Amino acid sequence: MDRTKIDIRGLKVDEIDYLKQQAKQQNLSLNAYLVSLLQTVIRQKQMNQAELILTSPLNELIEANNRAVQTQNANTVAIGEMLKEMTEQITDRLSRIENSKN
């Protein structure tokens, strides 16, 4: 790990005491605790950015899939209607054939 030094200004004494207390509870030095805390925040921010980048394409894929399903459903209904009409026509023709035999 690189040894980069950062000075942090602007924290109140009670905030520093709180950080020291948290570090002690986790059996870490203040520095190790702060490094861990900052690395966690960085990972969360990076994951949030990745999520934002992926959200739009995923939503577009979902919408495209929904449109495809709707089209497939409409085609299924149309095919069902065509089969119903063909069945009626065949039934009608068979009836006429039967009637003409008699």
C-alpha positions as CSV (number, residue, x, y, z in Angstrom):
1,M,0.0,0.0,0.0
2,D,1.3,3.5,-0.9
3,R,2.0,5.7,2.1
4,T,0.2,8.9,1.1
5,K,-0.3,11.4,3.8
6,I,-3.5,13.5,3.9
7,D,-4.3,16.1,6.5
8,I,-7.9,16.4,7.5
9,R,-9.1,19.7,8.9
10,G,-12.5,20.9,10.1
11,L,-13.5,18.0,12.4
12,K,-14.7,18.9,15.8
13,V,-13.1,17.4,18.9
14,D,-16.1,15.3,19.7
15,E,-16.2,14.0,16.1
16,I,-12.5,13.0,16.3
17,D,-13.2,11.3,19.7
18,Y,-16.1,9.4,18.1
19,L,-13.8,8.2,15.3
20,K,-11.2,7.1,17.8
21,Q,-13.8,5.3,19.8
22,Q,-15.1,3.4,16.7
23,A,-11.5,2.5,15.8
24,K,-10.9,1.2,19.3
25,Q,-14.1,-0.9,19.2
26,Q,-12.8,-2.6,16.0
27,N,-9.3,-3.0,17.4
28,L,-7.8,-0.7,14.8
29,S,-5.6,2.3,14.9
30,L,-7.4,5.5,14.0
31,N,-5.5,5.6,10.7
32,A,-6.5,2.0,9.8
33,Y,-10.1,2.7,10.7
34,L,-10.2,5.9,8.6
35,V,-8.6,4.1,5.6
36,S,-11.1,1.2,5.9
37,L,-14.0,3.7,6.3
38,L,-12.9,5.7,3.3
39,Q,-12.3,2.6,1.1
40,T,-15.8,1.4,1.9
41,V,-17.2,4.8,0.9
42,I,-15.2,4.8,-2.3
43,R,-16.4,1.2,-3.2
44,Q,-20.0,2.2,-2.6
45,K,-19.7,5.3,-4.8
46,Q,-18.0,3.3,-7.6
47,M,-20.8,0.7,-7.4
48,N,-23.4,3.4,-7.5
49,Q,-21.8,4.9,-10.6
50,A,-21.7,1.5,-12.3
51,E,-25.3,1.0,-11.4
52,L,-26.2,4.3,-12.9
53,I,-24.3,3.5,-16.1
54,L,-26.1,0.1,-16.4
55,T,-29.6,1.2,-15.4
56,S,-30.4,3.0,-18.7
57,P,-29.4,0.1,-21.0
58,L,-31.1,-2.4,-18.7
59,N,-34.3,-0.4,-18.8
60,E,-34.1,-0.3,-22.6
61,L,-33.7,-4.0,-22.7
62,I,-36.7,-4.5,-20.4
63,E,-38.8,-2.3,-22.6
64,A,-37.7,-4.0,-25.8
65,N,-38.5,-7.4,-24.2
66,N,-41.9,-6.1,-23.1
67,R,-42.7,-4.9,-26.6
68,A,-41.6,-8.3,-28.0
69,V,-43.9,-10.1,-25.6
70,Q,-46.8,-7.8,-26.5
71,T,-46.2,-8.4,-30.2
72,Q,-46.0,-12.2,-29.6
73,N,-49.3,-12.1,-27.6
74,A,-51.0,-10.1,-30.4
75,N,-49.7,-12.6,-33.0
76,T,-51.0,-15.5,-30.9
77,V,-54.4,-13.9,-30.7
78,A,-54.4,-13.3,-34.4
79,I,-53.4,-16.9,-35.2
80,G,-56.0,-18.2,-32.8
81,E,-58.7,-16.1,-34.6
82,M,-57.5,-17.4,-38.0
83,L,-57.6,-21.0,-36.8
84,K,-61.1,-20.4,-35.4
85,E,-62.2,-19.0,-38.7
86,M,-60.6,-21.9,-40.7
87,T,-62.2,-24.4,-38.4
88,E,-65.6,-22.8,-38.9
89,Q,-65.1,-22.8,-42.7
90,I,-63.9,-26.5,-42.7
91,T,-66.9,-27.5,-40.5
92,D,-69.2,-25.6,-42.8
93,R,-67.8,-27.3,-45.9
94,L,-67.9,-30.7,-44.3
95,S,-71.5,-30.1,-43.4
96,R,-72.3,-29.2,-47.0
97,I,-70.5,-32.3,-48.3
98,E,-72.5,-34.4,-45.8
99,N,-75.7,-32.7,-46.9
100,S,-75.0,-33.2,-50.6
101,K,-74.4,-36.9,-50.0
102,N,-77.8,-37.3,-48.5
